[in-house]
Amino acid sequence: MPVTRHNPKTVPLSGKYTHGVELPPGQRVLYVSGQVGTDAKGKVASGIEKQCDNVWKNIGAVLKSAGMGYADIVKANVYLTDSRFIGAYRAMRDKYIHDPFPASTLVIVSGLASPDMLVEVEVIAARP
């Protein structure tokens, strides 16, 4: 039984996401902790584009370790430190996330765990 996505016509979409994602019984679920823009050595990249790219690469590595991929993401929570980063974040996300889109939330926050971190993304993935 596949994942069911809910986008009622009475609730408009304002981007590339799904309003609701329903998992069938028996799905494996993976909760991925918030990933930030660090490289494999733990160094935070400079600039929002590089940090976003690292975020999605890090998420991909965690998904792969569980035998999953980007297409298995059913929910994403995004934290940006500046609303001016939304366009850059979305452009980088679109390199990794494609239709059908997960449910998603984007929040502008005053800061993350370290002042040089500009973006953090946590996801939930599921597959049979």
Secondary structure per residue as TSV (DSSP state, phi and psi in degrees):
chain	resnum	aa	ss	phi	psi
A	1	M	-	360.0	128.2
A	2	P	-	-81.1	166.8
A	3	V	-	-65.9	138.7
A	4	T	E	-106.0	131.4
A	5	R	E	-109.0	136.6
A	6	H	E	-116.9	114.5
A	7	N	-	-133.7	77.7
A	8	P	-	-60.9	141.7
A	9	K	T	-61.1	-22.0
A	10	T	T	-82.9	-4.9
A	11	V	S	-120.2	103.6
A	12	P	-	-68.7	146.4
A	13	L	-	-91.9	140.4
A	14	S	-	-117.9	22.1
A	15	G	S	177.2	-164.1
A	16	K	S	-94.6	84.5
A	17	Y	-	-158.9	174.3
A	18	T	-	-118.8	140.0
A	19	H	S	-66.8	-41.0
A	20	G	E	-145.1	141.7
A	21	V	E	-126.4	123.9
A	22	E	E	-110.8	126.4
A	23	L	-	-94.6	137.7
A	24	P	-	-74.5	161.0
A	25	P	T	-58.1	144.3
A	26	G	T	87.5	1.9
A	27	Q	-	-70.2	142.2
A	28	R	E	-78.9	136.9
A	29	V	E	-122.2	133.3
A	30	L	E	-120.2	124.7
A	31	Y	E	-100.9	116.4
A	32	V	E	-100.4	121.2
A	33	S	E	-58.1	158.6
A	34	G	E	-54.7	127.5
A	35	Q	E	-107.2	138.4
A	36	V	E	-114.2	179.4
A	37	G	S	-80.5	38.5
A	38	T	B	-88.7	153.5
A	39	D	-	-90.4	-174.6
A	40	A	T	-62.6	-20.2
A	41	K	T	-95.1	2.0
A	42	G	S	86.5	8.1
A	43	K	-	-87.0	132.0
A	44	V	B	-75.2	126.6
A	45	A	-	-67.5	156.1
A	46	S	S	-92.9	134.7
A	47	G	S	90.7	148.8
A	48	I	H	-66.3	-39.4
A	49	E	H	-62.3	-47.9
A	50	K	H	-65.3	-39.0
A	51	Q	H	-65.0	-42.8
A	52	C	H	-63.0	-41.2
A	53	D	H	-61.3	-44.8
A	54	N	H	-63.2	-39.8
A	55	V	H	-55.5	-50.9
A	56	W	H	-70.2	-32.6
A	57	K	H	-65.4	-42.3
A	58	N	H	-64.1	-42.9
A	59	I	H	-60.3	-44.5
A	60	G	H	-58.7	-39.3
A	61	A	H	-65.7	-40.3
A	62	V	H	-67.0	-43.8
A	63	L	H	-59.5	-46.4
A	64	K	H	-60.1	-38.3
A	65	S	H	-64.2	-20.3
A	66	A	T	-101.0	8.2
A	67	G	T	73.7	28.3
A	68	M	-	-123.8	174.6
A	69	G	-	-141.1	-179.4
A	70	Y	G	-57.0	-33.9
A	71	A	G	-66.3	-15.8
A	72	D	G	-87.0	-4.8
A	73	I	E	-69.4	127.3
A	74	V	E	-111.5	-14.9
A	75	K	E	-152.5	136.9
A	76	A	E	-132.4	135.2
A	77	N	E	-116.3	123.6
A	78	V	E	-116.7	133.1
A	79	Y	E	-123.3	118.1
A	80	L	E	-116.4	147.2
A	81	T	S	-89.9	-2.8
A	82	D	-	-156.0	132.7
A	83	S	G	-64.7	-19.9
A	84	R	G	-68.4	-12.5
A	85	F	G	-87.6	-6.2
A	86	I	H	-58.2	-48.0
A	87	G	H	-61.2	-45.4
A	88	A	H	-64.9	-40.7
A	89	Y	H	-61.2	-49.9
A	90	R	H	-62.0	-39.0
A	91	A	H	-62.5	-42.4
A	92	M	H	-72.1	-40.3
A	93	R	H	-57.2	-40.0
A	94	D	H	-65.8	-16.4
A	95	K	H	-72.4	-23.8
A	96	Y	H	-113.3	-32.2
A	97	I	-	-109.9	127.8
A	98	H	-	-130.7	167.1
A	99	D	S	-59.8	133.2
A	100	P	S	-80.0	139.9
A	101	F	-	-86.7	148.6
A	102	P	-	-76.1	165.5
A	103	A	E	-64.4	147.3
A	104	S	E	-152.2	146.6
A	105	T	E	-131.9	135.4
A	106	L	E	-123.8	127.1
A	107	V	E	-127.7	137.9
A	108	I	E	-92.8	125.7
A	109	V	-	-118.9	160.7
A	110	S	S	-78.3	-17.4
A	111	G	-	179.2	164.5
A	112	L	-	-116.8	-165.3
A	113	A	S	-61.4	-27.5
A	114	S	S	-135.2	142.9
A	115	P	T	-62.2	-22.0
A	116	D	T	-85.3	-5.3
A	117	M	-	-85.0	128.1
A	118	L	-	-107.6	-19.0
A	119	V	E	-148.4	144.9
A	120	E	E	-143.2	137.6
A	121	V	E	-134.4	129.4
A	122	E	E	-116.1	145.3
A	123	V	E	-134.7	161.4
A	124	I	E	-121.8	132.2
A	125	A	E	-123.8	154.4
A	126	A	E	-149.4	147.5
A	127	R	E	-160.2	159.3
A	128	P	-	-62.4	360.0
